[in-house]
């Protein structure tokens, strides 16, 4: 959600508000749908395509972690803004996670190499 504040010099500043979800948080299908402003059917399609992996066997029992909500939000943006299909979304998200994992692994090495005197 964004609130707009207008200033006298015709400058507009946007204040973003949101909720940070921790990995330990578990949300229902309805809560994830509301969080992403989509119908539950869209979230079900993401699960069927393998984009999301909830805990539970059936939609009424599904529980999603904060990370799953983040993935759903990114999936929605990839589809809406770039026209990527669901299979492409699944691949893109997996590659992004792999890239982030590699960056996390290499970051300490880069930091440590900078600390070593020449």
C-alpha positions in Angstrom: 0.0 0.0 0.0 1.3 3.5 -0.8 0.3 6.8 0.6 1.2 10.0 -1.4 2.2 13.2 0.3 2.1 16.3 -2.0 4.5 19.2 -1.3 4.2 22.8 -2.3 7.0 22.6 -4.8 5.1 20.1 -6.9 7.3 17.3 -5.6 5.4 14.1 -4.8 6.9 11.7 -2.3 5.5 8.1 -2.0 5.5 6.4 1.4 5.4 2.6 1.1 4.0 0.5 3.9 4.1 -3.2 4.3 4.6 -6.2 6.5 7.8 -8.2 6.9 7.0 -11.9 7.1 9.5 -14.1 8.9 10.2 -17.7 7.8 8.4 -19.0 10.9 5.1 -17.4 10.0 2.5 -19.7 8.5 -0.3 -18.3 6.4 -3.4 -20.0 5.0 -4.3 -20.0 1.3 -6.8 -17.2 1.9 -4.2 -15.1 3.7 -1.7 -15.5 0.9 -4.3 -14.6 -1.6 -5.2 -11.5 0.3 -1.6 -10.6 0.8 -0.9 -10.8 -3.0 -4.3 -9.3 -4.0 -5.2 -12.3 -6.2 -7.8 -15.0 -6.2 -7.1 -18.2 -4.4 -7.1 -20.1 -7.8 -4.0 -18.2 -8.8 -2.1 -19.4 -5.7 -3.4 -23.0 -6.4 -2.0 -22.7 -9.9 1.4 -21.6 -8.5 1.4 -24.7 -6.3 0.4 -27.0 -9.2 3.2 -25.6 -11.3 5.7 -26.1 -8.5 6.3 -22.4 -7.9 5.1 -22.7 -4.3 5.4 -25.6 -1.9 3.0 -25.3 1.0 2.9 -27.6 4.0 -0.3 -29.7 3.9 -2.0 -32.1 1.4 -5.1 -30.1 0.3 -5.8 -26.4 -0.2 -7.8 -26.1 3.0 -4.9 -27.4 5.1 -2.1 -25.6 3.2 0.2 -23.3 5.2 2.7 -21.0 3.5 5.9 -19.6 4.9 6.9 -16.0 4.6 9.4 -17.1 1.9 6.5 -18.7 -0.1 4.6 -15.4 0.1 7.6 -13.6 -1.3 7.9 -16.1 -4.1 4.1 -15.7 -4.9 4.6 -11.9 -5.1 7.6 -12.2 -7.4 5.7 -14.7 -9.6 2.8 -12.3 -9.9 5.1 -9.4 -10.9 6.9 -11.6 -13.5 3.6 -12.6 -15.1 2.0 -9.2 -14.9 4.9 -7.0 -15.8 6.9 -9.3 -18.2 4.3 -11.7 -19.5 6.2 -14.8 -18.3 4.2 -18.0 -18.2 4.0 -20.2 -15.1 6.7 -22.6 -16.3 9.0 -19.6 -16.9 8.1 -18.2 -13.5 9.1 -21.4 -11.8 12.4 -21.5 -13.7 13.1 -17.8 -13.0 12.4 -18.1 -9.3 14.6 -21.2 -9.0 17.5 -19.5 -10.8 17.1 -16.3 -8.7 17.3 -18.5 -5.5 20.4 -20.2 -6.8 22.0 -16.9 -7.7 21.2 -15.5 -4.3 22.7 -18.6 -2.7 25.9 -18.3 -4.7 26.1 -14.6 -3.8 25.7 -15.4 -0.1 28.5 -18.0 -0.4 30.9 -15.7 -2.3 30.3 -12.6 -0.2 32.3 -13.7 2.8 35.2 -14.7 0.5 35.2 -11.2 -1.1 35.0 -9.5 2.3 37.9 -11.6 3.7 40.0 -11.0 0.6 39.7 -7.2 1.1 40.9 -7.5 4.7 44.2 -9.2 3.7 46.9 -6.6 3.3 48.9 -6.5 0.1 
